[in-house]
Amino acid sequence: MGIFDALFGRRNKRKLPTYDEIFENEMIKDADASEDEKEKEKEEENIRMNQELEEIKETLKQDVEQILSKSDEISELIEGTREDIGKRSASIEEKIHSENVKTYRNIQAVLDEMMTNMAKAKEQEKQMESLKNYLRCSMWFSVITLLVLIGFILYSMGVF
């Protein structure tokens, strides 16, 4: 009852709730309570999920830092390897060049020797040609001498 009701003499005509209304109110209270519980559970779940996310973020951050440090190490190793390859490549090129020069000189020497041998062979061929001419001449003289000898023997025997 309110103050105005008491002053003006109004009576409180309050109606008593029925069983259905009581049941309905209880259901609403239960629903409100279960909604509150669900909200609390959701909040707790959100808090737990946020904590897990933070842990995952921290783990990922550490993993990224490790990857970056490994990446830096790998970059340094690659750079060192490139320098080493460059040095070795220069050394190999130098050695290949010196071997090519040696091979060229050897081939040049062989060709020079072949040229001198060919010149000597041509000179020997000329000498052989003159010797052949001498032998031909000697052979003709021998044949003529033989014929003269046969003629003389035949003349001495009185065939002619």
C-alpha positions as CSV (number, residue, x, y, z in Angstrom):
1,M,0.0,0.0,0.0
2,G,1.2,3.4,-0.9
3,I,1.0,6.6,1.0
4,F,-1.7,8.0,-1.2
5,D,-3.8,4.9,-0.7
6,A,-3.5,5.3,3.0
7,L,-4.4,8.9,3.0
8,F,-7.3,8.7,0.6
9,G,-8.6,5.5,2.1
10,R,-8.3,3.2,-0.8
11,R,-8.0,-0.3,-0.1
12,N,-5.6,-2.6,-1.5
13,K,-7.4,-4.8,-3.8
14,R,-4.7,-7.0,-4.5
15,K,-5.5,-10.1,-6.3
16,L,-3.9,-13.4,-5.3
17,P,-1.9,-15.1,-8.1
18,T,-3.2,-18.3,-9.6
19,Y,-1.3,-21.5,-9.8
20,D,-0.6,-20.9,-13.5
21,E,0.7,-17.5,-12.9
22,I,2.9,-18.8,-10.1
23,F,4.2,-21.6,-12.4
24,E,4.7,-19.1,-15.2
25,N,6.7,-16.8,-12.8
26,E,8.8,-19.7,-11.6
27,M,9.5,-20.7,-15.2
28,I,10.5,-17.2,-16.1
29,K,12.7,-17.1,-13.0
30,D,14.2,-20.4,-14.0
31,A,14.6,-19.3,-17.5
32,D,16.2,-16.0,-16.3
33,A,18.5,-18.0,-14.0
34,S,19.4,-20.5,-16.7
35,E,20.1,-17.5,-19.1
36,D,22.2,-16.0,-16.4
37,E,24.1,-19.3,-16.0
38,K,24.5,-19.6,-19.8
39,E,25.8,-16.0,-19.9
40,K,28.2,-16.8,-17.1
41,E,29.3,-20.0,-18.9
42,K,29.7,-18.0,-22.1
43,E,31.7,-15.4,-20.3
44,E,33.9,-18.1,-18.6
45,E,34.3,-19.8,-22.0
46,N,35.2,-16.4,-23.6
47,I,37.7,-15.8,-20.9
48,R,39.2,-19.3,-21.3
49,M,39.3,-18.9,-25.1
50,N,41.0,-15.5,-24.7
51,Q,43.6,-17.0,-22.4
52,E,44.2,-19.8,-24.9
53,L,44.4,-17.3,-27.7
54,E,47.0,-15.3,-25.8
55,E,49.0,-18.5,-25.2
56,I,48.8,-19.3,-28.9
57,K,49.8,-15.8,-29.8
58,E,52.8,-16.0,-27.4
59,T,53.8,-19.4,-28.8
60,L,53.5,-18.1,-32.4
61,K,55.5,-15.0,-31.5
62,Q,58.2,-17.2,-30.0
63,D,58.1,-19.4,-33.1
64,V,58.3,-16.4,-35.4
65,E,61.3,-15.1,-33.5
66,Q,63.0,-18.5,-33.7
67,I,62.3,-18.7,-37.5
68,L,63.6,-15.2,-38.0
69,S,66.8,-16.0,-36.1
70,K,67.2,-19.2,-38.1
71,S,66.5,-17.3,-41.2
72,D,69.3,-14.8,-40.3
73,E,71.6,-17.8,-39.7
74,I,70.7,-19.4,-43.0
75,S,71.2,-16.1,-44.8
76,E,74.7,-15.7,-43.2
77,L,75.5,-19.3,-44.2
78,I,74.3,-18.7,-47.8
79,E,76.3,-15.6,-48.1
80,G,79.4,-17.4,-46.8
81,T,78.8,-20.2,-49.2
82,R,78.4,-17.8,-52.1
83,E,81.7,-16.1,-51.2
84,D,83.4,-19.5,-51.0
85,I,81.9,-20.6,-54.3
86,G,83.1,-17.3,-55.9
87,K,86.6,-17.9,-54.6
88,R,86.7,-21.5,-55.7
89,S,85.2,-20.6,-59.1
90,A,87.9,-18.0,-59.7
91,S,90.5,-20.6,-58.7
92,I,89.0,-23.2,-60.9
93,E,88.8,-20.8,-63.8
94,E,92.5,-19.9,-63.3
95,K,93.5,-23.6,-63.3
96,I,91.4,-24.4,-66.4
97,H,92.9,-21.4,-68.2
98,S,96.5,-22.6,-67.3
99,E,95.7,-26.1,-68.4
100,N,94.2,-24.8,-71.7
101,V,97.4,-22.8,-72.3
102,K,99.5,-25.9,-71.6
103,T,97.4,-27.9,-74.0
104,Y,97.6,-25.2,-76.7
105,R,101.4,-25.1,-76.4
106,N,101.6,-28.8,-76.5
107,I,99.5,-29.0,-79.6
108,Q,101.5,-26.2,-81.2
109,A,104.7,-28.0,-80.4
110,V,103.4,-31.2,-81.9
111,L,102.3,-29.3,-85.1
112,D,105.7,-27.7,-85.3
113,E,107.4,-31.0,-85.0
114,M,105.1,-32.5,-87.6
115,M,106.0,-29.7,-90.0
116,T,109.7,-30.2,-89.5
117,N,109.2,-34.0,-89.9
118,M,107.2,-33.4,-93.1
119,A,110.0,-31.1,-94.4
120,K,112.6,-33.7,-93.6
121,A,110.4,-36.3,-95.3
122,K,110.2,-34.2,-98.4
123,E,113.9,-33.7,-98.4
124,Q,114.5,-37.4,-98.0
125,E,112.0,-38.0,-100.8
126,K,114.1,-35.7,-103.0
127,Q,117.2,-37.5,-102.0
128,M,115.5,-40.9,-102.7
129,E,114.4,-39.5,-106.1
130,S,118.0,-38.7,-107.0
131,L,119.2,-42.1,-105.7
132,K,116.5,-43.7,-107.9
133,N,117.8,-41.8,-110.9
134,Y,121.3,-42.9,-110.1
135,L,120.2,-46.5,-109.7
136,R,118.3,-46.4,-113.0
137,C,121.3,-45.0,-114.7
138,S,123.5,-47.7,-113.1
139,M,121.1,-50.4,-114.1
140,W,121.1,-49.2,-117.7
141,F,124.9,-49.2,-117.7
142,S,124.9,-52.6,-116.2
143,V,122.5,-53.9,-118.9
144,I,124.6,-52.3,-121.6
145,T,127.8,-53.7,-120.0
146,L,126.1,-57.1,-119.9
147,L,125.1,-56.9,-123.5
148,V,128.6,-55.8,-124.5
149,L,130.1,-58.7,-122.5
150,I,127.7,-61.2,-124.1
151,G,128.6,-59.7,-127.5
152,F,132.3,-60.0,-126.7
153,I,131.9,-63.6,-125.5
154,L,130.0,-64.4,-128.7
155,Y,132.5,-62.6,-130.8
156,S,135.4,-64.6,-129.1
157,M,133.6,-67.8,-129.8
158,G,133.2,-66.9,-133.3
159,V,129.5,-66.5,-133.5
160,F,129.9,-63.2,-135.2
